[in-house]
Amino acid sequence: MERFGKLIAASIREGFSDVHITGGYPVVFRKNGVINFDKSSLWKHEEVDELVLKLLSPGQLQMLRKRWSVDLAVSIENARVRMNVFNSTRGLSLAIRLLPGNVPRIDHLNLHPSFHDICKQKTGLILICGATGCGKSTTIAAMINEINRTRSGHIITLEDPIEYRFFSHKCFTEQRELGTHMPSFEQGLLDVLREDPDVIVVGELREPETFRLTLNAAESGHLVIASLHASNSEDALYRICNSFPSEIQEAVYMQLASTLAWLIVQHLAYVEKLGFRVPVLSLLRGTPGIKGMIRDRRLSQIESAIQTGRGDGMFTMDAYWKEYISRRDRFTPPYESFKPSVEVTSEVLYRTPLIDSHAPAWRSSAPAGAPPDTPADAPLKPHPEDYSGYYVIEEEADVDELVKQIKKSGQFEE
C-alpha cells in the first residue's frame, strides 16, 4: 500500500490522467491522451493480488469473485481515484482514473449558461442522457455543486461509485454508494423518501423498478436528477416508458409528463481549432406543449418541438452548435478542469462495524478503503453474504421433496 500511495502521489504531480497496473508488466500511464510505459516500475502478480486485498472491502471482494470485476472509488494520498479491478491473462489488473480534487463548475465544463437557471429548479425530474464516457456524471456533479453553493437544502446522492466527494456549503450533502452504503438503487430510493431530501441524485437509471421509484420521487415534490443511456430525447422517453408492461404504460406516460422538467442529451465533439472535445447538447424543456405530446404518446414530434422551442431555452444539437459552440470566444481546456489534484474536502470516511460486523471500523487516515489491520497475506475467505448455499424455489416445486433434498445436504436441522 505504501508503494501504491507513492505511485498515486507521483501520478498527481506529473499530471497523469490514468494509471494501469497488471502483473509482470511495467506500469502504464496516460498523459495528455498518450499512453506511456514506466519500465522502471514493475509489479509481480502476487503483489497485485496483495494490493487488491488491501483496497477492496469484504463486500467488494465478494463481488469480484462473482463477477470477476468490480468498480470502486477511494481516497488515496488525499486524492480521489476511480478504478476497475478485473481479471485478465495476467491475473488481476487495475485501471485507475485520477479525479480532480475540486468538483468542476458549470462554466469550467464549457456548458451553456442556462445550466445556472436549470439548477434553480425546485421540483421535477431532470434527465442527463448520453453514451458511456460522454461526461454525464461530471455534468451532474457540476449541477450538484451549483445547487450546493447557491441555495439551502438537503442533497442525497445514490451513486455507483462515488467519484466526486461533496463538502456541505449552503446545502447539507450526503452520499451513498451502491454496494457500500445500499444494496441496490431500488432500496436507496425507498430509503431516501424517509430521509427529508430536497434534491435526490440517482447515478444511473437501468431497471424498470428504478424508473418507477425515480418517477415517484419526482412526483412527490422533490427535485430528482438522474442519468440515462440514450442517444436522443425520443429514445430516452421511449426507453423509460417501454420498460414497463403494456397495461400500465399509459399511467407511466402520464407520470413522466407531469414530472419532466428538463431532458438533456450530451455528446462530446472534437473542435479542430481548439484541439480538444467540448460537450454538444440537446435541451428539451418540460413545457405544457411537450407534456401534452408525452401524455398523448406523440414522441415522434418531440424533435420538431425542440426546433421550434428556442424561446423556451430548447436546442437541437445542430442549433446548439451553430448558436453557442461556433459563437463562443473562449473555452476552458479539459486539462485545466480535470487535472488530478488533492481533494478539497477533508471529511473523514468511516465505515461502521454495526453494518459489517465481521470487519473493524476504519477511517480515511488509513492508506486505502480496506481496514488497516488486514494482513497482506489474508486468504480470500467467503463473505457472509455469499448466496451460493441458498435454494431457488420454483412455483411448481414439491415442498416435501425440497425438504428431503435440504436434509441430505446437511444444511438443515429439525
LINSUL-V536462 format. One record per backbone hydrogen bond with DSSP energy under -0.5 kcal/mol. CO is the residue of the C=O (numbers start at 1). NH is the residue of the N-H. Records with the same first field share a line. If there is no record, write none. Layout:
# LINSUL-V536462
CO = NH + NH
This chain:
# LINSUL-V536462
1 = 5
2 = 6
3 = 7
4 = 8
5 = 9
6 = 10
7 = 11
8 = 12
9 = 13
10 = 14
11 = 15 + 16
12 = 15
17 = 98
18 = 30
19 = 96
20 = 28
21 = 94
22 = 25
25 = 43
27 = 38
28 = 20
29 = 36
30 = 17 + 18
31 = 34
34 = 31
36 = 29
37 = 39
38 = 27 + 41
40 = 42
41 = 27
43 = 24 + 25
44 = 48
45 = 49
46 = 50
47 = 51
48 = 52
49 = 53
50 = 54
51 = 55
52 = 56
54 = 370
57 = 61
58 = 62
59 = 63
60 = 64
61 = 65
62 = 66
63 = 67
64 = 68
68 = 87
70 = 85
72 = 83
74 = 76 + 81
76 = 79
78 = 343
79 = 76 + 81
80 = 99
81 = 74
82 = 97
83 = 72
84 = 86 + 95
85 = 70
86 = 93
88 = 91
91 = 88
92 = 23
93 = 86
94 = 21 + 96
95 = 84
96 = 19 + 98
97 = 82 + 99
99 = 341
101 = 344
105 = 109
106 = 109 + 111
107 = 110
112 = 115
113 = 116 + 117
114 = 118
115 = 119
117 = 120
118 = 121
124 = 224
125 = 127 + 261 + 262
126 = 226
127 = 129 + 264
128 = 228
129 = 266
131 = 134
135 = 139
136 = 140
137 = 141
138 = 142
139 = 143
140 = 144
141 = 145
142 = 146
143 = 147
144 = 148
145 = 149
146 = 150
147 = 151
148 = 170 + 171
153 = 155 + 172
154 = 198 + 199
155 = 174
156 = 201
157 = 159 + 176
158 = 203
159 = 178
161 = 160 + 163
170 = 153
171 = 173
172 = 155
174 = 157
176 = 159
177 = 180 + 181 + 182
182 = 179
184 = 188
185 = 189
186 = 190
187 = 191
188 = 192
189 = 193
191 = 194
192 = 195 + 197
198 = 223
199 = 156
200 = 202 + 225
201 = 158 + 203
202 = 227
204 = 206
207 = 211
208 = 212
209 = 213
210 = 214
211 = 215
212 = 216
213 = 217
214 = 218
215 = 219
216 = 220
217 = 222
218 = 124 + 221
222 = 124 + 224
223 = 200
224 = 126
225 = 202
226 = 128
227 = 205
228 = 130 + 230
232 = 236
233 = 237
234 = 238
235 = 239
236 = 240
237 = 241
238 = 242
240 = 243
241 = 244
245 = 248 + 249
246 = 249
248 = 252
249 = 253
250 = 254
251 = 255
252 = 256
253 = 257
254 = 258
255 = 259
256 = 260
259 = 125
261 = 286
262 = 127
263 = 284
264 = 129
265 = 282
267 = 280
269 = 278
270 = 272
271 = 274 + 275 + 276
276 = 271
278 = 269
280 = 267
282 = 265 + 284
283 = 315
284 = 263
285 = 287
287 = 291
288 = 292
289 = 293
290 = 294
291 = 295
292 = 296
293 = 298
294 = 297
297 = 299
298 = 301
299 = 302
301 = 305
302 = 306
303 = 307
304 = 308
306 = 309
309 = 312 + 314
310 = 313
315 = 283
316 = 320
317 = 321
318 = 322
319 = 323
320 = 324 + 325
321 = 326
324 = 328
331 = 333
333 = 336 + 337
334 = 338
341 = 80
348 = 350
349 = 364
350 = 352
351 = 362
352 = 355 + 356
355 = 357
356 = 359
362 = 351
363 = 366
371 = 374
373 = 375
375 = 378
379 = 381
383 = 386
385 = 387
387 = 390
391 = 393
392 = 394
394 = 397
397 = 399
398 = 402
399 = 403
400 = 404
401 = 405
402 = 406
403 = 407
404 = 408
405 = 409
406 = 410 + 411
407 = 410
